[in-house]
Amino acid sequence: MFLGPVNLSRKHIVKDVIRYVLTLYRKNKELKSKVELEYADCPDAYELRHVDDDFDSSASDGSNTQFYRPSMELPALELEQEMSEFDALVLCIKKSWLKKN
């Protein structure tokens, strides 16, 4: 799912951005019909990761749909980190969250 562009300040921190994205998701029926987020009410379940630049993001069915794969080679962004400048990020469920639930 592509959500953007989202206008945020460089001063926003990662955990606030995660909460904001989940709020946008919960309020958007069209988005909810396309993607199901199992833990949409729990921002602690998610992290932001950089986009895997080596992954072909074009859809295999020839549609204009694009999707992004997270880079697992880099660590997730720290929750208290300021956003700075990122072209694209991927919202992911934390592996540690999946192990707990």
N, C-alpha and C positions, 0 to 999 in steps of 0.2 A: 504494500500500500504506500502510495506517495502522498504525503501531507505537506503542502508547502505552496509557496514560500510562507514562512511564519516570521512575522516581524518581531524580533526580540533584540534587546540591548546586549551588547557584549558583556555587560555586568551581570546579567542573569546567571544564576548557577544551575548546574545540571539537574539537581533534584527538583527545582522549580519548573524547569522545562518539561521534565517527565510528567509532573502533575498537570501542567498546562495541556500537553498533548493528550493525556487521558481525559481531561475535561472536554476538550474538543471532540474526542471520540464519543464520549457518552452522550453529548448533545447533538450529534450528527447521525440521523437515522440512515442516510445513504451510506455513510462510511461503515456503520455497524452492520449493514446488510452485505457489505463486501468482505469485511474482515471481522473475525470473531476474536476478541481479546478475552481470554479466560479470566484474567485478574484485573479487569479494567477499573475496579474500585480499590486497588491496592498498589499505589505507586512504588512501594518498597519491593515489589516483585520484578521491577524493570530496571534496565540500565541502558545507557546510550553508548554505542560503539561507532567507530569509523567505518566507512563503506569500503568493502573489498574492491580495490581498483582493478584487480585482475579478472573479475567476474563479468561476463557479458550480461548486461541488465535488460536486453531486449527480450520480448516475449517470444516463445517458440511457436506460437500459433499465428504469428504475423500481425497481431493487433498492436495498437500503439501503447499498450500497457507496459510500464516499466516497473521493475522491482529491484531492490537492493539487497545484497548479501552483506552481513556484518563481517568485518575483518576480525578473525579470532587470533591472529598473530599479535595484535596489539591489545593491551588491557582496555577494559571499559573505562570511560571517563569517570573521574572521581566525582562523587555526588556534590561535594562542596566547591568544585572547580568552576571558575567563570567560563562562560561559553566561548569567549574570544570570537574568532572567525572560523566557521566551518561551512563548507559548501553543502554537505549532506551528512546526516547521521542516521543510524538505524536504531530503532527502539527494540530491545530484546528482553526476553524473560531471563532473569539471572539463573545460571545453572544451579547455584546453591539454593535458590527458591524451589526449583523443581525437585530437588532431593528432599526438601523438607515436606513437600506436599505431595 
